[in-house]
Amino acid sequence: MTTTRHTPVTEQWPDLFTDLTAEQTASVTGAVANSVLEGWEPTRDNVAALCARATGDLDRATFRARARARAHARSQRRA
């Protein structure tokens, strides 16, 4: 399920934000909003990864590796 442009991710998946500070929440929602403007449709897994990155539960290298793997999988489905 993807989010719509009218439903904030904090409302769509509030459980992902319960352990985040206000600053971390703003960081995640800002990143999502900027990406949505570029045409991205975030999934729960995408937002969960951003939240984990914001709290430090997911390091930068792992976050990037997962993003590359998702992009590669999408490109393989299109081919």
C-alpha positions as CSV (number, residue, x, y, z in Angstrom):
1,M,0.0,0.0,0.0
2,T,1.3,3.4,-0.9
3,T,0.5,6.7,0.7
4,T,-1.5,9.4,-1.0
5,R,-0.4,12.9,-1.4
6,H,-3.2,14.0,0.9
7,T,-2.4,11.7,3.9
8,P,0.6,12.6,6.0
9,V,2.8,9.6,6.7
10,T,2.6,10.4,10.4
11,E,-1.2,9.8,10.1
12,Q,-0.9,6.8,7.8
13,W,1.7,4.9,9.9
14,P,1.7,6.6,13.3
15,D,3.3,3.6,15.0
16,L,6.5,4.3,13.0
17,F,6.8,7.7,14.7
18,T,6.1,6.9,18.4
19,D,9.8,6.6,19.4
20,L,11.0,9.6,17.3
21,T,11.6,13.0,18.8
22,A,9.9,16.0,17.3
23,E,13.1,16.9,15.4
24,Q,13.5,13.4,14.0
25,T,9.8,13.4,13.0
26,A,10.3,16.7,11.2
27,S,13.4,15.3,9.4
28,V,11.6,12.2,8.2
29,T,8.4,14.0,7.1
30,G,10.5,16.7,5.4
31,A,12.4,14.0,3.5
32,V,9.2,12.3,2.5
33,A,7.5,15.6,1.4
34,N,10.5,16.6,-0.7
35,S,10.6,13.2,-2.4
36,V,6.9,13.1,-3.0
37,L,7.2,16.4,-4.9
38,E,9.6,14.6,-7.2
39,G,7.0,11.9,-7.9
40,W,8.0,9.3,-5.3
41,E,5.2,7.3,-3.6
42,P,6.5,6.1,-0.2
43,T,5.6,2.7,1.2
44,R,5.5,1.7,4.8
45,D,8.9,0.0,4.4
46,N,10.4,3.1,2.9
47,V,9.2,5.3,5.8
48,A,10.2,2.7,8.4
49,A,13.7,2.8,6.9
50,L,13.8,6.6,7.1
51,C,12.6,6.4,10.7
52,A,15.3,3.8,11.6
53,R,17.9,6.0,9.9
54,A,16.7,9.1,11.9
55,T,17.0,7.2,15.2
56,G,20.4,5.7,14.4
57,D,19.0,2.2,14.3
58,L,20.0,1.9,10.7
59,D,23.5,3.1,9.7
60,R,24.1,5.1,6.5
61,A,25.8,2.3,4.6
62,T,23.0,-0.2,5.3
63,F,20.4,2.4,4.4
64,R,22.0,3.1,1.1
65,A,22.6,-0.6,0.3
66,R,18.9,-1.4,0.9
67,A,17.9,1.6,-1.3
68,R,20.1,0.4,-4.1
69,A,18.7,-3.2,-3.8
70,R,15.2,-1.9,-4.0
71,A,16.0,0.2,-7.1
72,H,17.7,-2.8,-8.7
73,A,14.7,-5.0,-8.0
74,R,12.4,-2.4,-9.5
75,S,14.5,-2.1,-12.6
76,Q,14.5,-5.9,-13.0
77,R,10.7,-6.0,-12.9
78,R,10.5,-3.4,-15.6
79,A,13.0,-5.2,-17.9
